[in-house]
């Protein structure tokens, strides 16, 4: 029996970079260049408030990218 593994609901900026295999600068450029890329969610109003991305939106964006290449 395999241990229960949770699917994340949201990913931090750094986890999103790791998941996509790009740098922070690469993610910043991707956000600016691709209007279809999921919008980051900022928790709080401070400049240093953490930024997250919705996991399901990232998966959907990735799947759309795969289909558009084929």
Secondary structure, DSSP 8 states (H G I E B T S, - for coil): --------SEEEHHHHHHHHT--HHHHHHHHHH-TTS---EE-SSSTT--EEEEHHHHHHHHHHHHHHH-
